[in-house]
């Protein structure tokens, strides 16, 4: 008669941990989810409050400023932003009577952001390829000096850039707004250089053996292979140029060169006759920010993947 053998249950801490994960959610995970939910709420709340104010009337905002939902729901704030209300109608609706040439400002923002993105990506790609692949005396020293520019706050370059733009006659001009960041930035060069260094040299050597020049290798081999990081850099640059405020404020004085970010501030600062048009101001803010929010939501995965692939920590 064979004896029945029994195995004592594993009472080790590791087994207890495995059973806890299998049978239910751990306390640490619950705390982590609560913390992340809190961060999400804190992040989204300002955007919701902007939307709530834009969909309210100015009289309703004054009468019930703590309401979570829009007060006296309407779209008249957006109508004022798009120029669909006269001054008399705006004043009757509790607005300030200030005007906003939205479509002109939108055109200016698109032109400036496109100029900055196209120029910066193109010239930064050439500089990054030079630092990553070409061999010339002092290359590493120049690159180190170039990277040191990352530690210089951009506000220190505003005055020299302003003097230069003024001397060449580009004040209150769209080209003057785009010029300081239109060629290259240290971050863009470093970002693309990291990717170019990961491309196998054998591919370039094979192309050179076939008779291709360095320029042809760059345009027909390197750039197509770098389409993912280049498109990511273009998206980041476009969003940054679109959101820029201080430099356009310094050099743009009229509607012909004023971008959306500056236009919203001017809309707020125009002398009101009946108080600040908070509904119209928040509607203008939402309309100005919405294109970049949508762009980032669409391209967020590509941006994260490309930054991880280039090895930037």
N, C-alpha and C positions, 0 to 999 in steps of 0.2 A: 504494500500500500504506500503510494507516494505521498509525501508530506506536502501540504499546500504552503507555499511561501508567499508572504505578503511584503510589499515594499512600503516603507514609511514615506508619507508625503514629504516632499522637499519643502522645508521651512526656511530656506535661506532668504536673505533680503532680496536677492536678484529674482528668485521665484515669486516672491510677494509682489515685486514691482511689475513682473510680467503679467501676473494675474490681475493686478489693478488696471494695467493698460488694456487687457483683454476684456475685463468685465465692465469697465466704465471709464470715464474721463478723469484724468488726474487733476488734483487741485492746482498744480502749477499751470497746466494748460488752460484751465478756467480763468485763472488770474491773468494769463497772457492775453486771452481773447478779450477780457474786460478792458485791459489796458489799451489794446489796439482799437477797440470800439470807441473808447474815450478819445483817443488821438484823432480818429476819423471824424467824430462829432465836432471836436474843437477846430479841425481843419475846414470842414464843410460849413459850419455855422456862419462865418462871415459872408460866404457866397449866398447862402440862403437869405441872410438879412438884406443883402443888396437886392435880391430878387423880390423879397417881400416889400421893401420900400419902393422899388420901381413900379410895382403893381398896385400901390396905394395912392390915394389922393393926398395933396399937401395938407388939406384941412383934416383929413382922417389921421394922418401921422401926428399932427399937433394935438388932436383930441384924445387919441389913444396910442401914445408912443410905445407902450409895452406889449401891445398885441402881437402874438406870434403869427397870426394869419394876416394877409393883406387887409387893410382897412379901406372900405369903399372901393372894391376891386375895379380897376379900369386900366386902359392902355394909353391914357393921354400923355403920360411921361414919355413913352416911346414916340408918340406922335410929335411931340415938341423936338425930340432929338432928330427925327427925320425931316423936320421942316414942314410938317403937315398942319401946324397950328400958327395962326397969326399972333402978333404981340398982344392984341386985345383979348383973344381967346386964352392965351397963356396967363395973362394977368387975372382974368376972370376965374381961371382954374386954380388960382393960388400960386402960380409960378412967379418968377422974378422978371419976366419979360426978356430975358437974355436969349440970344439967338445962337445957333450952332450949325455951321455949314458941314454937316456930317459927311456927305459924299466927297467933298473936297479934301477933308482931313483923312478920310479912308484912302483916297487915291494917293495922297502924299505918304501915308504910312506904308502902303504897298510898294511904292516906288523906292523909298529909302531902304526898307527891309530887303527888297530884291537886289538892289545895288550892293548893299553890304554883304549879303549872302553869296552872290555870284563872285564878287571880287575876292572876298576873304577865303572862300573855299578854293578857288583857282590858284591864287598866289601862295596860300598856305600849303597846298599840295606840292607845288614846285619846291618850296623851301624845305618841306619835310623830306622829300625825295633826295634833295641835295645833302641833307644832314644824315640820312639813313644809308645812302648807297654811294654817292660820289666821294672820292678821296681827294682832299685838298688841304694845303697847309693851314693849320690853326682851326680846323673844323670843330674839334671837341671844345676848344676854348671859346669859340664864337657861340657854340650851342649852349655852353654853360652860362655865358653872359646873357644869352637870349632867354634862358629859363629864369635867370635872376629877375627879369622884368615881371615875372608872375608875382613877385613879392612887392612890387611897387603899386600902391593904391592908385586906381584910375583917376581919382580926383586931383592927383599931383600933375597930371598931364593936361588938365583942362585949360589952364591959362596959356601954356605954350601953343596948344592946338588952336585956341581962339585967336591968338596973335597971328599965327600962320594963315589961318583961314581968312582973317580980315585983310592981311596984306595981299593975298591973291584975289581978293574981291568976291568971295563966295559967301559973305554974310547974307542971311535971309534967302538962301538958295538951297534947293534940295540936295545938290551935289555937296555943298558945304556941310549939311547935316550928316551925310553918309561918309564923307571923306576920311575922318580919323580912324575908322574901323573897317574901311573898305579893302585894305590890302592884306593884312595878316595880323594875327594875334599870337602871343606865345602859347596859349592853350591849344589853339587850332594846329599849330605846327607840331607841338609835342604829341597831341592826340593822333595825328596821321603818321608821324614818324614811328610810333610804337607799332602800328600795323605794317608799315613798309618793311620794318626790320624783320618781321615774321615771314615775309615772302621768300621762298627759296631762291638763292642766288643762281642756281642751275638754270632756272627759267630765263633769267636775263642773259646769262652767258650763252645759252643756246640761240637766243634771238640775235645777239651780237655776232655769233659765228655765222649766222645766216645773212649777215650784211646789214642788219638794222642799226641805225644810229641810236645814241642815247635818247634823243628827243622822241624818236619813233617808239622806242621801248617804253618810255614814260606814258605816251598818249595811247598807244595801242595795246599795251600789255599791263602796265601797272595800274592805270586808272580804271580799266574795266574790272580788274581783280579787286580793287578797293571801293567798289560801288557801295557796299554796305556801310563802311565807316564814313565815306564821303557824304552819303545821304543823311546819315545820323548827324554829322557835323553841320550839314546844311539846315537841318531842322532846328538844332540847338541855336545856331547863329541867327536864324530867322526869328525865333521866339525872343531872343535877347535883343535884337535890333528893334523889334516891334514894341517891346516893353521899355525901351530906353526913354528916359525923361529929362535928365539934367542937361545933357549936351544939346538936345534939340531946343530946350528952353533958352539956352544961352545964345543960340545963333539964328533962331527963327522969330520974326516979329510980326509977320502978316499971314493971312490965310494962304498965300501962295506957297509957303514952305512949312506951315504948321502941321505937325502930325497929331494923331488922335490923343496920345497921352498928354500932350501939352494943351490940346484943345479942351479936354475935360477940365483941366485946372483953370484955364481961362474962363470957361463957362461958369465955374464956381466963383471966380473972383470978380466977374462983371457986376457993376454996382446994382444991387437989387432995389426994387421999389416996394416990394411987399414981403421981404424975407427970402431966405435961400430956397430955391426950387429943389428940394431934396428928392422928390419923385423923378424929375427930369435928370438930375445929376446922377442918381443911381442907375437910371435907364441908360444914360450915356456910358457909364462905367461898365455896365454889363455888356453892352453892345461892343465896346472897344476890347474887352477881354475875351469875349466868347470865341472869336476865331482861333486864338492861340490855345484856349482850353480844349477845343475840339481837335486841333492839330496834335497837341500833346497826348490826348487820350488815344488817338489813332496810332501814333508813332511811339508810344511809351515802351512797348515790348522791344521794338527795334533799337531804341536808344540804349536800354539796359543791356541787351545782348551784345551790341557793338562795343560798348565800354568794357564789358567783361572780356570780350575777345581780344582787345588790344592790350590787356594786361595792366590797365590803370588801376591802382589801388586807392 
